[in-house]
């Protein structure tokens, strides 16, 4: 369960003009290494990436769905007027 990772995903998804698309992202090599290690250790789930992403994973486990959905919406909404029209 990686957080935002520095790949072409956000560009291909047309999300360049969103807070998550413009924000800092985790290193894909780090995410892949952590995922592989978890797989080899037989772990069924892992929040992979930076400490920030891991902290968000902990918060995600305890916060109600409504505030999580609102936060995700804010991160994924375009920031320019042209995109919102």
N, C-alpha and C positions, 0 to 999 in steps of 0.2 A: 504494500500500500504506500507507494511513493507520493510525496507532495509534488509541487511544481518542480520539474526537472528540466535542465537546459538542453532541450532537443528542439526539433522543428514542429512539435505538436501544436503549440499555441499559434504559430504562423499558419500552419495547414488548417487549423480550426477557425481561422479568421478572427483570432483573439489578440492580435498585435496591439490594438487600442483599448485594452482592458487593464485594470490594476494588476491582475495576476500575470497577464502577458508581458507587461512592462517591468514587473518586479523581479527581485533576485530569485534565482532558481538553484536547486541542488545540482551538484556535479553528477552527470550520468554514470561515470565510472564508479563513484562512491555508492550510488544507488544500486547499480548492478552487482557490485562486490558484496554489499550487505544482503541483497536478495539471494545471491548464490550461496552465501554462508548459511543463511536461514534454511534454504532448501536442503543443503547437505546435512544440517543439524535436525532435519525433520520438523521444523517449526511450521505450523499451518498458516500463521499470519506474522507480518512484520511491518511496522511503520519505518520505511527506509528513508535515509537522507540525513540532513543536518540536524543539529540539536533543536533548532527552531521548528522543523517539521515534526520531530518527535514530540516536542512540547504541544504542538497543535493536535497531535494524535491523542495525547493524554486528555487534553481539554475536550476533544471530540467525544471521548468515551463518557464524559460526565455531563456535558451540556445537553439541554433539551433540543429536540429537532427544530423547533421554530426559530430560535436565535441562530442555529447553525445554518439553516436555509437562508436567512436574511444576510448573514455574513458571506456566504458563497455567492449570493446574487450580487452583492456589492463588488466582489472581486471579479466577477465575470461580465459586468455591464460595461459597454463601450464608454469611453470618456469624452469622445468628441460629439458635437451636435450632429454632424453629418451621419455618423453611424447610428444615432438614435432615431433618425427620421424614417 
